[in-house]
């Protein structure tokens, strides 16, 4: 039986605009269309965990509006349990404006809205879900005190805690690091969290070492089309990406995190769970959008290769 995954995080309605180039400060560019699609880092990761894994449950907050209803339905369609979502009567559902250029790269602005009500009190009201799960997946689009509490409670109960530190804050409370089994920054987030000024291999290793020194057990640095790097006290392993032609990278990192949790929940070792996550992410970037771009298990299994067993 697969492990149960509890995803705690944001739900946003994405406003996606295609542009030839992403504007710099003071520049105005013309967009090629506006599309509304379900998103939010938490919801995207839950979507991936639901489609690619099993037993995925989401905690988060939506507004009492059409966007919130659409987000809830999207998760349910992906096999995610949404019975415990909080509905705000005072805040609108979170919104993200996403600009995607011709190379598939993006720039994102998030208005948090109802996500701010994913507070500690709400998490405590759903403590039974903490007790029943095996894996807890977190991001940084909900209040930091909620992330801190969820990591603390997860460690207290002996759960595997995974933090995707995105969007990276100026600092993460030091008390969080020692509660994490995995932290999964991309290169930019690693630089922000550790003060490293460039992306050399040496600095990635040194940056990961800083986070390990704070008490994290495993650091997984996502490297875009180059794959990812897993660093722990005993390991420094590069996992190659599956080569594809990227169309839109909007949900690539979120898919990676959800698929990694799903792979671990299926009983894979860390190395193969990372290969599994790379495979799922490589499919996602070949499609436009966020949740609608995330593949299901059958699609991933057609491409996934496990060279050294479980």
C-alpha positions in Angstrom: 0.0 0.0 0.0 1.4 3.4 -0.9 2.2 5.9 1.8 -0.2 8.8 2.5 0.8 12.3 1.4 -0.4 15.4 3.1 0.2 18.6 1.1 -0.2 21.9 3.0 0.0 25.0 0.9 -1.5 27.5 -1.6 -4.2 27.4 -4.1 -4.3 30.1 -6.8 -6.1 30.9 -9.9 -3.4 31.5 -12.6 -3.8 34.3 -15.1 -1.5 33.1 -17.9 -0.3 35.5 -20.6 2.0 34.6 -23.5 4.5 37.2 -24.4 7.4 37.4 -26.9 9.7 38.8 -24.2 9.2 39.2 -20.4 9.3 43.0 -19.7 12.0 44.6 -17.7 11.3 47.5 -15.3 9.5 50.4 -17.1 8.8 48.4 -20.2 5.4 47.6 -21.7 4.9 44.6 -23.9 1.9 43.1 -25.7 0.5 39.8 -24.7 -0.8 37.1 -27.1 -3.8 35.9 -25.0 -5.1 35.5 -21.5 -6.0 32.1 -20.0 -7.3 31.3 -16.5 -6.0 27.9 -15.2 -5.9 26.3 -11.7 -2.6 26.7 -10.0 -0.8 27.6 -6.8 2.4 25.8 -5.6 0.6 23.7 -3.0 -2.3 22.8 -5.3 0.1 22.0 -8.2 2.1 19.7 -6.0 -1.0 18.1 -4.7 -2.2 17.6 -8.3 1.1 15.8 -9.1 1.0 13.7 -6.0 -2.6 12.7 -6.7 -2.2 11.9 -10.4 1.2 10.1 -10.0 0.8 8.7 -6.6 -2.1 7.7 -4.3 -3.7 8.8 -1.0 -3.0 12.6 -1.5 -4.8 15.0 0.8 -4.7 18.8 0.7 -4.9 21.4 3.4 -5.2 25.0 2.2 -7.7 27.9 1.9 -9.8 29.2 -1.0 -12.3 32.0 -1.3 -16.0 31.5 -1.5 -16.0 32.3 -5.2 -15.9 30.7 -8.6 -12.1 30.5 -8.7 -12.1 28.6 -5.4 -14.7 26.1 -6.7 -12.7 25.6 -9.9 -9.6 24.9 -7.9 -11.3 22.4 -5.7 -12.8 20.6 -8.7 -9.4 20.4 -10.4 -7.8 18.7 -7.4 -10.7 16.3 -7.1 -10.3 15.4 -10.8 -6.7 14.6 -10.0 -7.6 12.2 -7.2 -6.8 14.6 -4.3 -9.0 14.6 -1.2 -10.3 18.1 -0.8 -12.8 17.6 2.1 -10.7 19.5 4.6 -10.1 22.7 2.5 -11.0 25.9 4.4 -13.3 28.3 2.6 -12.9 32.0 3.5 -15.9 34.3 3.6 -13.7 37.4 3.7 -10.8 36.8 1.3 -10.9 36.0 -2.4 -9.1 33.0 -3.8 -5.4 33.6 -4.4 -4.4 34.8 -7.8 -1.1 34.5 -9.8 -0.2 36.5 -12.9 2.1 34.4 -15.1 4.0 35.8 -18.1 5.5 33.0 -20.4 7.9 33.9 -23.2 8.7 32.1 -26.4 11.3 29.9 -24.8 8.9 28.6 -22.2 10.5 30.6 -19.3 8.2 32.5 -17.0 7.8 35.4 -14.5 5.2 35.2 -11.8 3.5 37.6 -9.4 1.3 36.2 -6.7 -1.6 37.8 -4.8 -2.0 35.6 -1.7 -5.6 36.3 -0.8 -7.3 33.5 1.1 -4.0 31.6 1.4 -3.2 33.9 4.3 -6.0 32.1 6.3 -4.1 28.7 6.1 -3.1 29.5 9.7 -1.8 27.4 12.7 -5.3 27.2 14.2 -6.7 25.6 11.0 -3.8 23.1 10.9 -4.4 22.2 14.6 -8.0 21.6 13.8 -6.9 19.0 11.2 -4.4 17.2 13.4 -5.8 13.8 12.5 -4.5 14.2 9.0 -1.0 14.8 10.4 -1.3 11.6 12.4 -2.6 9.5 9.4 -0.1 10.7 6.8 3.4 9.4 6.0 4.7 12.4 4.1 4.2 16.1 4.6 4.9 18.5 1.6 5.2 22.2 2.3 6.0 25.4 0.3 6.2 29.1 1.1 3.0 30.7 -0.2 1.2 30.3 3.2 2.1 32.1 6.4 5.6 31.2 7.6 4.3 30.3 11.1 2.1 27.7 9.5 5.1 26.2 7.7 7.0 26.2 10.9 4.2 24.5 12.9 3.6 21.9 10.2 7.3 21.0 10.1 7.4 20.8 13.9 4.3 18.7 14.1 5.5 16.4 11.3 8.8 15.8 13.0 7.1 15.3 16.4 5.0 12.5 14.9 7.9 11.0 13.0 6.7 11.9 9.5 8.9 12.6 6.5 8.8 16.3 5.9 9.6 17.9 2.5 9.9 21.7 2.1 10.0 23.3 -1.3 11.3 26.8 -0.2 9.5 28.7 -3.0 9.1 31.5 -3.3 12.3 31.9 -1.3 11.9 34.3 1.6 14.7 36.6 2.8 15.2 34.1 5.6 13.7 30.9 6.9 13.5 30.6 10.7 16.4 28.4 11.8 14.1 26.3 13.9 12.5 24.9 10.7 15.6 23.5 9.2 16.2 20.8 11.8 12.6 19.5 11.3 13.2 18.8 7.6 14.0 15.5 6.0 14.3 17.2 2.5 14.6 20.7 1.3 14.2 21.3 -2.5 15.5 24.7 -3.6 16.2 25.6 -7.2 19.5 27.3 -7.9 18.2 30.8 -7.4 16.5 29.9 -4.1 19.6 28.2 -2.9 21.6 31.4 -3.5 19.0 33.5 -1.7 18.9 31.1 1.4 22.7 30.8 1.6 24.1 34.0 0.3 26.1 32.3 -2.5 26.6 34.7 -5.4 26.9 32.4 -8.4 25.8 29.0 -9.6 29.1 27.1 -9.9 29.2 23.4 -8.9 31.4 24.3 -6.0 29.0 26.9 -4.7 26.0 24.5 -5.1 27.9 22.0 -2.9 28.9 24.7 -0.4 25.4 26.1 -0.3 23.9 22.7 0.3 26.5 22.2 3.0 25.2 25.4 4.7 21.7 24.0 4.8 22.9 20.6 6.1 24.7 22.5 8.8 21.4 24.0 9.8 20.0 20.6 10.5 18.4 19.5 7.2 19.0 15.8 6.4 18.9 16.0 2.6 19.3 18.9 0.2 17.9 18.4 -3.4 18.8 21.3 -5.7 16.7 21.4 -8.9 18.7 22.4 -11.9 16.1 22.9 -14.7 17.0 21.0 -17.9 20.2 19.7 -16.2 18.3 17.6 -13.7 18.9 17.8 -10.0 21.6 17.3 -7.3 21.1 15.4 -4.1 23.5 16.3 -1.2 23.4 14.8 2.3 26.1 14.0 4.9 26.9 10.8 2.9 25.9 11.6 -0.7 26.6 14.0 -3.5 24.7 12.7 -6.5 23.8 14.3 -9.8 20.6 13.0 -11.4 20.4 13.7 -15.1 17.3 15.2 -16.6 15.2 13.6 -19.3 15.9 15.7 -22.4 12.8 17.3 -23.9 11.8 20.5 -25.8 10.4 22.9 -23.2 7.3 24.8 -24.1 6.3 26.1 -20.6 8.2 25.7 -17.3 5.4 27.1 -15.1 4.7 23.9 -13.1 8.0 22.1 -13.6 9.2 22.5 -10.1 5.8 21.8 -8.5 5.5 18.6 -10.5 9.0 17.6 -9.5 8.1 18.0 -5.8 4.8 16.2 -6.0 6.2 13.4 -8.0 9.2 13.0 -5.7 6.9 12.6 -2.7 4.8 10.1 -4.8 7.9 8.1 -5.7 9.0 8.0 -2.0 5.5 7.0 -1.0 5.6 4.1 -3.5 8.7 2.8 -1.7 11.4 4.0 -4.1 14.8 4.8 -2.7 15.8 8.5 -2.9 17.9 8.1 -6.1 15.0 6.5 -8.0 12.4 8.8 -6.6 14.5 11.7 -8.0 14.7 10.0 -11.4 10.9 9.5 -11.2 10.4 13.2 -10.4 12.7 14.3 -13.2 10.7 12.1 -15.6 7.4 13.6 -14.6 8.8 17.2 -14.7 10.2 16.6 -18.2 6.8 15.7 -19.5 5.2 18.7 -17.8 7.4 21.3 -19.6 6.3 20.0 -23.0 2.8 21.3 -22.3 1.3 24.7 -21.6 -0.2 25.6 -18.3 0.1 24.4 -14.7 -2.1 21.6 -13.5 -3.3 20.7 -16.9 0.3 20.1 -17.9 1.0 17.6 -15.2 1.1 13.9 -16.4 -0.6 10.9 -14.9 1.1 7.7 -13.7 0.7 5.9 -17.0 2.4 8.7 -18.9 5.3 8.8 -16.5 5.8 5.0 -16.4 6.1 4.9 -20.2 9.3 7.0 -19.9 10.6 6.2 -16.4 13.7 4.0 -16.3 15.0 2.5 -13.0 18.5 1.1 -13.7 19.3 -0.1 -10.2 16.1 -1.6 -8.9 13.9 0.0 -6.2 
